[in-house]
Amino acid sequence: MHLLSIVIPVYNEAGTVDSIIKRVQSVSLPFDKEIIVVDDCSTDGTQAILAELASDNIRIFYHERNQGKGAALRTGLAETRGDIVIVQDADLEYDPDEYPRLLKPIVDGKADVVYGSRFIGGGEHRVLFFWHMVGNKLLTLLSNMLTNLTLTDMETCYKVFKREVLDSITIEENRFGFEPEITAKIAKLNIRIYEVGISYFGRNYTEGKKIGWKDGVSTLRCIIKYNLFRGKKVTRGDGLLEGYLARKRADVVNSLIPDKQRDGSILDIGCGSHPLYLLSSGFKVKYGVDKISSEKNYYDPYYCSEIIVKAVDIEIMTDLPFSDNEMNAVVMLAVVEHIEPSKVGSIFKAAFRVLKPGGLFIITTPTAAGNAALSLMSLLGLVSPEEIDEHKDVYDNDKLSALLASAGFAPSKMQSGKFELFMNQWMVAEK
């Protein structure tokens, strides 16, 4: 006797969610079912419908903010208790009556994973978009070339897994990148994968279809990332990129601050979790502020130096917990682009307040060319897409100069330049 877990990610499906859950419940199977629904912060009344449907075998989970299908599945899969798991969309494009056919290869002991293909078999199919079909087949072809599989429909919703397969995989993607990511990861497990032809009742955009061309580009990125780069998610917290950025930050600080300015204190706004690059900068007292849970101290015995990092979320509290005229220098290195534009002016004013007369405020940020390069690196899987998504604005010299002037810095005391093949720019303002 098996327990089947059906995971249903939901976002703004008030018109269909009641029907799909009832259809899933009505499917006759020779074993028990549990239904796990994850609402991805719907705003159309879906949540009220789900609240009425909750029962012993229907568990509802809610996201506080919209994150995407992959994130909803990650939440749902973590809650499953069954030894077989199937993914079901909340619309009516896929027919739950086909569960017995999808489950048969696993129940018979032939398969570990089953994909339901919309492009094989004799089931009913609604005729819709030609270019969607072409895009699906091209993405499946590229995925097959890199995974060495012979799937006909990598993007299908219907994927069925044995419990032990899911237990060996960590899902990283938040949105529709789940499909190529999971395909790449199961291909590396050397397990038995089957396909079963299914019917398909697709929707058009007026009926609620949500996937678009941007999702196709993201799928291409994920195919490359999880096959060629083996799922390595390089972010600011990882050793490779963090070490590179730390060296560049140290180079900027050490090249722009004269030795005579170092006999005092320096403050790094948005220092991150690895501010150790400041240890070699020659300042006697070093501070950092960032969105962390509590104050932390970093100490390096070689430099006999300590960095005190205070827990300050500068987007909420735009002032700084330091006295007036306390710092010889304040730096914001690769931070300003991550701040809500409406808050930047207040942060610059706080930096002006804590600087000593003659103190330096140093800012680095990507240029337009640098942002384009980051987007390309994200597409190739070299940089996490969150690194790009978190950029709130692009700053050039004119915009930075205007913000600094409004904070009290004199335009005549500002200098700027570019580095890293014009990918990044720096600006120094003297109080």
N, C-alpha and C positions, 0 to 999 in steps of 0.2 A: 504494500500500500504506500503510495506516494502522497506528498503534500505539494501542490502546485501554488507558487506565489506569482500573482499577476501584478506587475508594477505599472501604474498609470500616471504619467506626468501630465499635469493640467495647467493650461494658462488661457483664461478668457474663453471658456467653452460652455457657457451657460445654456446654449441651445442644444448641446449634444451630451453633456456629461451624465445626466440622469439616464438617458437611453443606453449609453454604452455600458454603464455599470450594471444596469438591469440585464442587458444581453450577456455580459460576462457571467453574471450570477446564474443565468438560465442554461448555460452550456452544460450538457450532461457528460460527466466524466466518471471513470471508475475509481476516482480518488478525491480527496478533499481539496478545497481551494481556499486561499486567503487573498484578499484584494487590498493592495496598498496604493493609496492615492496621494500624490504630492502636489499640492496647489502652489504654483510658482508666483504667488502674489497677484492673483486675478483681481480685476477691478470692475467686472461686468455682472456681478451677482453670483458667480460660480461658487464662491465660498459659502453663501447662504444655502445653496442647494446641497453642497457636500455635507454641511452640518446636519441636515435632515437625513442623510443617507448612512451616516456612521452607525456601525453595529459591531457585533462580536467578530465577524469575519471581514469587515470593511474598516480598515484603519486609515484615518485621514491625517496628513501632516501638512503644515503650512510654512511657506517661506515668508519672511518679513519683507523681503525685497525681491524683485524679479531678477533671476540669475540665468535662466536658460534651461533647455531640456536636459542637457548633460548634468547640470547641478541637481535638478529635480530627480533624475534617475540615480545619482549618487546617494541622495538622501533615501530614496525608496529602496534601493538595493541593500543598503546597510540595515534596513529594518526587516528584510525577508527572513522567513524561517523554513521555507520549503526546500526540498531537495531538488526541485526543478523550478526554474524561474523563466517567465516570459514577459516581454515588454509589449504593452498595448497602448496605442495612442488614444487620446480622449475624444477624437472626432469619430466619424462613422466611416472612414475610408477603409478600414480593415475589419473583417468579419470574424468575431469570436467563435462562430460555429465551426471554423476551420482548426480549432485547437487540437482535436483528436488526430488530424493528419500531421500537424506540426510536431506533436509529441511522440508519435509512433516510432520514429527512428531512435529516440532516446529510450523509450519504454522497452523497445525490442532489444536494447543493448548494442545497437549499431553505431550510435552517434553520441558525441559529447556536447555538440552545439548544432542547432538547426536554424537556417535562415529561410524565411518565407519569401520566395521570389515572385515579383509581379510580372516577370518577363518570360516565365516558362509555365507550362500547364494549360489546361483548357477552361479555367474559371472565367467568370464574367469580369469584364473590364470596361469602365467608363472611358470613352474617347475624350482626351483633353489636349494637353500642350505638347506639340512636337518637340520644341527645343528643350523642354524639361526632360523628355525621354532621352534626347541626345546627350544632354549634360549628365544625366544619371549614368548612362552607359559609358561615357568617356571617363568619368570619375571612377567607376567600377573597373574599367580597363587599366587605368593607371595604378589603382590599388592592387589589382591582380599582378601587374608587372613587378611590383615591389614585394608583394607577399608570396608570390608563386602559387596563388590559389586560382581556382577556375569559377569563382562566383559569377552569377549573372546579375545580381542586385545587391550590391554592398550597402546601399542607402535605405534598404527596407526597414520599416518599423519592426516587423515580426522577427525577433531573435529569441531563441530559446536556449537556455544554458543549464547544464548540470551544476549543482551547487559548488562542487570543488573547483570548477573552472573560474567562477566569479571570485572565489576566495583567493585565487592566485593572481588577481588583477586589481590594480588601483586605477580608478577612473579620474582623470585630471581635467578634461574639457568641460566647460560649463554650458556650451550651446550645442549646435548641431554637429560639432566636431566629434561627438560621442561615437558616431557610426564608423568613421575611418579609424579612430583611435582603438576602439574595441576590436575591430577587424585586424588591425596590425598586431595587437597584443595577443590575440588568440592564435594568430598564424605562427607566432614564435613558440607556442607551447607544444607543437607537434601532437595535436589532438585530432579527433575524427570530426569533420565538419560535413554536414549534409545540407542540401537545398530541397525545398518542397514548393511546388507551384501553388500560388494562391490567387484568389480573385482580388479586385481592387476597385474601389468606388471613390475615385479622387474628387477633391473639391477644387473650385476655382477661387480667385481671390475675393470675389464678392461674397462667397459662402464661408470665408474664414481661413483660407489657406495662408500660412505665415511665412514659409520659406521663400527666399529670394536669391538674386544673383550674388549678393554679398556672402550668403551662406555657402554658395558654391566656391567662392574664392577661399573662404575659411576651411572648407573641406579639402581643397587642394593643399593648403598649408599643412593641415593635419596629416594628410597622406605622406607628404614629404617628411614632416617632423617625426612621426612615430615609426616610420620605416627606415629612413636614412640615418636619423639621429637617435634611434632606439628610445624615443620618449624622453630624452634628456631635456628637462625644463630649466633653462638657464635664467635665473633671476638675480636680483641684487643681493640676495642672501647666499648665493652659491659661491664657492671658492674662486672659480675661474673669472667670472665677470666682476665679482666683488674685489678681488686682488688687482685686476686691471684698473678699475675705477679708483681704488684707493691710491694707487701710484700716480694716476693722473691728477687726482685731487691734491696730493702732496706736492706735485710739481707746480700746480697753479699757486697754492698757498706760498710755497717757498720762493717762487720767482717774482711774485707781486708784492710781497711785504718786505720792506727794508729791514736790515738787522736791527737798526735803532728802535724799531717798533716792537721788537720781540720781548723786551724786558717788561712783561706785564701779562695780561689775560687775553684769551681768544675765545670766542663763542661760535659754535657751529650750529646753525638753525637747520633742523631736519637732518641730523647726523646719521640716522639709520642705526642698525644694530651692530655695526662694525666701524667705530670711529677711530681705530688704532692708528690710522695714517697721521693723525694729529700729533702723535707722540714724538715724531721726528721734526716737528716744525719749530722747535726752539723756544716756545712760549713757556713762561714759568707756571701759569695757571691755565687750565684748559677745561672748557665747559661744552656741553652739547645739550640740545633739547630735541625731543622727538616724541612721537605717540607710542609710548611704552607703558607697561603696567605699573612700574614703580622705578624709583631712582636706582641707577646702577653706577658702579665705579669700575674703571679699567686701569690697570697698572702694568707698566713695563719696567722690569728691573734694569734693563740695559740703559734706558734713558733716565731712570730714576724719576719717572714722570707718571702722573695720574690724570685721567679724564673723568670728570663728574658729569654724568648724563642725567638730566632731570626729565621727569615725565610731564611733557607739555604738548598738548595737541594744538598746534598754532592755528588750525583752521577753526577751532572753537574759542580758544583764549588767545587773542592776537597780541596781547601784551606779554612781556617776558619777566620772569621772576628774578630780576637783577636790578641793582641800583643805577641811578643816573651816572653817566660818565665813568663807568666801571671797566669797559673793555678797550683794549688797544686795537682789536680787530674783530669784526663779525663776518662770517662767511655763510653763504647759501649756495651750495654747490650741487647743481642738477636737481634743484628743489622747486624753484619758482614755477616751473611748468606744471607741477603737480598740485598747485594751490588753486582754489577757487578764485577767479580773477577779482571778485569783489572784496576779497580779504587781503590781497597783496599789498595795497597801499597802507593798511593798518600795520602789517608786519614790518614794512620798510620804516614806518614812523617809530615803531618799537626799537628797531635796530639803531636808528638815529639817537634815540634817547639814551641807550645804554653805552654808546660809544663815547670815549674821551674826545675832547677837541683835538683834531689832527688824526683821530683814529680812522681806520679804513673799513669800508663795507665792500666785500667782494662777492660777486654773483657770477655763476656760470650757468649756461642753459644751451640746449641744442639750437642750432640755426635751422632755417627752413630745410636746407640740404641735409642736416643731421636728422631731422624728423623723418624725411623721406628715406634715409638710409636705415633708420630704426624700423620703419614699416616694412622694408624689404627683408631685414633680418628676421622680423616676426613671421613674415610669409614663409621663409625658409626654415623656421623652427629654431633659429639661433637665439632668439629673445622671446620671453614670454609675451603673449598678446596683451596681458594685463599691463605690461610696461608701457605700451602704446595707448591703451584705453584710458589709463590714468592721467594722460596729458590733458590739461584743461585749457591751455592756450599756448600760442607761439609768441615769443618775445624777440623783437629786434632792438637795435640801439635806441631808436626814437622812442619806442614804448617804454623801455627801461629808464631812459633819461627823464621822461616826463613823470614817471612814478617816483623816481628818486628826488626830483626837484620838488614835487608836492609834499614829500616827507621832510624837506628842510635842507637837502644837500645842494650845494651850489653847482650849477652846470659847468662852471669854469674849473671845478675840481674833480671832474669825471674823466676817466680814461677807459678805452675799450680796445678789444682786439679779438682775433680768432685763433683757434688752435685745432689740432687733429685734422689737418687737411680741410679746414674751413667747415668742419662738421659741428663744432661747438664755438661759443663765443664767451668772452669774459668782460666784465665791467667792474671798475673800481671807482668808488666815490669816497672822497675825504670829507670828514665832518669839519 
